[in-house]
């Protein structure tokens, strides 16, 4: 008898869970489908991941390293997106302008996967700098999977002490129609 | 358990499984679990099955639950 009551209570709670979860998913799906602008990714770059850098020294970090560059595998495929139609535009907004510990901090965004596009792998999609921390917009001109690598070039300014810094890059996609 | 209740329980389990699978079909594309697609399109069949299974699973679960709670020893 107790088992029957517990099962009954479970089924009643399950029914309300079903309707609540369904309402949330349905509403989220409707909102997402009708959006013409959507946040794709929020990427954070911490200087602790870049290792040591001396005052005035300039270092370049790439996903494969080589040629004097520092290897940093996490810079590979930093942005991934499947374009459901041609003419999707990517916007990158960063807070690079708030950095004070670097005299140079350049983030070069390069295509690492393109399908049927006029771009080639390795082409530069855009560059974010201290003076120009945002970019609008990278035109994804073909339907399919797109991936982007980051390359960093930094020059450390003289500072009193090591201070942790974090760069945040927000990637949004826009569809015009 | 009567034959009718046994059949109802089996139908409910089938509807619940359908609901769960259609929930995944609708939710996974809008979640962050996979590479995002933009603009997003959701399969109309999956959405229809999801809505239909929800509208069957909810009252069935409530009915079966209340039936169990009301059952006399």
Interface residues (C-beta under 8 A of the other chain):
Chain A: X1 X4 X5 X7 X8 X9 X10 X11 X12 X13 X14 X15 X18 X19 X21 X22 X25 X26 X28 X29 X32 X33 X35 X36 X38 X40 X41 X80 X81 X82 X83 X84 X85 X88 X145 X173 X175
Chain B: X19 X23 X26 X27 X30 X35 X36 X37 X38 X39 X40 X41 X42 X47 X50 X51 X54 X57 X58 X59 X60 X61 X62 X64 X65 X66 X67 X68 X69 X70 X71 X73
